[in-house]
Amino acid sequence: MTSGWAGESTSKFMLWLNQLSRASEYNLQARQFVRGHADGIDLGRLVADYAEKVRGFHDWLHEAVEVVVGDTIADYRRCTKRIKAVSSRSWWKIILQQVVISGKRDPYTYLDQYLTDEELAEVNLLPHRSHRQVDRIIELVDEYGACDEDLRKVVHRAFGASNA
């Protein structure tokens, strides 16, 4: 651990070569890696570098899959999104009707669990309890396109929305 003159501190988790007692048992590549880091191995840097390589591999794999079987994958994604939408629609109907409306709860008190601070600020600029405001909340929360007209009516009722 080190501390700078302005109070900022940094920490590293180092592996020192003299602490790697089983280094002689490592395979050839591991021994070469250890020898190449005579000043110690910064474990945090090692993990961060490896994570970047893994992300790069996943990006490459995603692109390769799209090229080879893009149409099939697109259809699969469309189907899974539809399934999630149906499930989400049922879940939201139950929550809104049986918990929010029946329990006389104010859904505005829960918005911070579903919206970012920026999204909350945007929603709060719209007329409170208006259809426009509630419709924007639906747009922000409905990641699967689950909200049909029937559910929209339930959401408006739960929020006490008016056309004003």
Phi and psi in degrees as a GROMACS rama.xvg file:
@    title "Ramachandran Plot"
@    xaxis  label "Phi"
@    yaxis  label "Psi"
@TYPE xy
-132.48  157.049  THR-2
-130.749  133.535  SER-3
-85.64  171.459  GLY-4
-67.9082  -24.6542  TRP-5
-92.2285  9.23981  ALA-6
94.5509  -6.592  GLY-7
-76.9444  141.091  GLU-8
-122.76  152.078  SER-9
-131.375  157.849  THR-10
-141.995  150.726  SER-11
-136.829  149.171  LYS-12
-110.693  107.526  PHE-13
-104.152  141.761  MET-14
-106.424  119.616  LEU-15
-96.3746  142.626  TRP-16
-56.3476  -39.0258  LEU-17
-69.1365  -12.51  ASN-18
-92.1618  -10.1617  GLN-19
-90.5809  76.7161  LEU-20
-65.1767  -23.8268  SER-21
-101.39  16.759  ARG-22
-56.5494  -33.6013  ALA-23
-66.0364  -19.9829  SER-24
-88.248  -7.83427  GLU-25
-68.311  157.628  TYR-26
-71.1935  173.285  ASN-27
-57.885  -45.4734  LEU-28
-64.9172  -39.6096  GLN-29
-66.4068  -42.0926  ALA-30
-63.5343  -39.999  ARG-31
-63.9188  -40.7442  GLN-32
-61.7149  -46.6024  PHE-33
-62.5887  -44.8324  VAL-34
-63.1261  -32.0779  ARG-35
-74.5402  -4.76733  GLY-36
-125.173  59.7221  HIS-37
-62.0246  -24.427  ALA-38
-88.386  10.3015  ASP-39
102.361  161.326  GLY-40
-109.509  118.685  ILE-41
-80.5515  102.488  ASP-42
-62.2831  -37.9802  LEU-43
-62.8045  -44.9268  GLY-44
-64.7109  -40.7848  ARG-45
-59.9993  -46.7146  LEU-46
-65.931  -42.4805  VAL-47
-63.2321  -43.4626  ALA-48
-63.4243  -43.003  ASP-49
-64.6842  -41.7581  TYR-50
-60.7023  -38.9033  ALA-51
-64.0648  -40.3695  GLU-52
-64.9112  -39.4267  LYS-53
-64.7895  -44.1045  VAL-54
-59.2828  -42.6147  ARG-55
-61.2533  -42.0818  GLY-56
-62.8793  -44.2976  PHE-57
-63.6681  -39.0621  HIS-58
-62.062  -46.4973  ASP-59
-61.0786  -46.9843  TRP-60
-60.4656  -43.7793  LEU-61
-58.6173  -46.7734  HIS-62
-64.2435  -41.5614  GLU-63
-64.2165  -41.3011  ALA-64
-64.2521  -42.2022  VAL-65
-59.8516  -41.304  GLU-66
-66.7244  -44.0803  VAL-67
-78.346  -45.8727  VAL-68
-132.215  38.0773  VAL-69
-55.6201  -45.5317  GLY-70
-64.584  -41.3613  ASP-71
-66.1018  -43.0646  THR-72
-64.884  -40.0853  ILE-73
-61.6298  -41.9476  ALA-74
-65.5454  -41.3026  ASP-75
-60.0914  -46.0068  TYR-76
-62.9526  -39.8033  ARG-77
-61.596  -43.6477  ARG-78
-66.0755  -44.6938  CYS-79
-66.4549  -35.6895  THR-80
-63.7777  -40.5826  LYS-81
-63.5752  -44.5033  ARG-82
-61.8496  -44.4735  ILE-83
-63.8414  -35.4902  LYS-84
-64.6822  -44.4302  ALA-85
-63.5127  -45.202  VAL-86
-62.9171  -45.9635  SER-87
-62.5579  -41.7315  SER-88
-58.9927  -46.6033  ARG-89
-63.0918  -44.4507  SER-90
-62.2568  -49.1323  TRP-91
-63.4609  -37.4731  TRP-92
-61.1609  -46.2656  LYS-93
-62.0499  -49.4693  ILE-94
-60.2099  -48.2536  ILE-95
-67.4801  -42.9369  LEU-96
-75.3689  -46.4447  GLN-97
-89.6911  -25.4944  GLN-98
-103.894  -53.2495  VAL-99
-75.4675  -57.0249  VAL-100
-70.6321  -52.8734  ILE-101
-63.5675  -35.3435  SER-102
-85.8896  1.78091  GLY-103
51.5913  44.6537  LYS-104
-93.4394  149.57  ARG-105
-93.4774  112.033  ASP-106
-64.3372  -19.5667  PRO-107
-62.1265  -28.1305  TYR-108
-71.6669  -11.9645  THR-109
-106.684  -4.39  TYR-110
-59.1426  -33.0369  LEU-111
-64.9043  -14.9084  ASP-112
-81.6479  -17.1475  GLN-113
-118.179  -18.2952  TYR-114
-120.396  149.227  LEU-115
-75.0952  169.245  THR-116
-59.4821  -39.6317  ASP-117
-65.417  -42.716  GLU-118
-65.7078  -40.3363  GLU-119
-61.0405  -42.9701  LEU-120
-61.7452  -42.3982  ALA-121
-62.4416  -45.7948  GLU-122
-63.9469  -38.9179  VAL-123
-70.7869  -15.2852  ASN-124
-77.12  -19.8235  LEU-125
-82.8193  156.503  LEU-126
-55.854  127.46  PRO-127
-60.6267  132.682  HIS-128
60.8881  26.2749  ARG-129
-91.0984  158.805  SER-130
-59.0637  -39.7459  HIS-131
-60.3881  -43.5385  ARG-132
-66.5452  -45.9052  GLN-133
-66.5036  -38.5344  VAL-134
-63.0403  -36.0399  ASP-135
-68.552  -38.7653  ARG-136
-60.3772  -44.5688  ILE-137
-58.8518  -46.6644  ILE-138
-56.8711  -41.3823  GLU-139
-73.102  -33.6544  LEU-140
-91.1383  -30.3481  VAL-141
-81.0003  79.8524  ASP-142
-73.7707  -17.3698  GLU-143
-109.071  2.29472  TYR-144
70.327  36.3113  GLY-145
-80.1049  -22.3464  ALA-146
-78.6612  106.81  CYS-147
-95.1463  -177.983  ASP-148
-62.9317  -37.4568  GLU-149
-63.6229  -47.528  ASP-150
-66.3458  -38.1317  LEU-151
-58.0577  -40.4435  ARG-152
-63.1602  -40.9895  LYS-153
-64.228  -42.9918  VAL-154
-62.7551  -45.2469  VAL-155
-60.2053  -41.8013  HIS-156
-65.0878  -42.9233  ARG-157
-60.6273  -38.8928  ALA-158
-84.9402  -6.72264  PHE-159
65.7981  37.0378  GLY-160
-74.6078  144.174  ALA-161
-127.8  165.359  SER-162
-80.1827  -0.603671  ASN-163
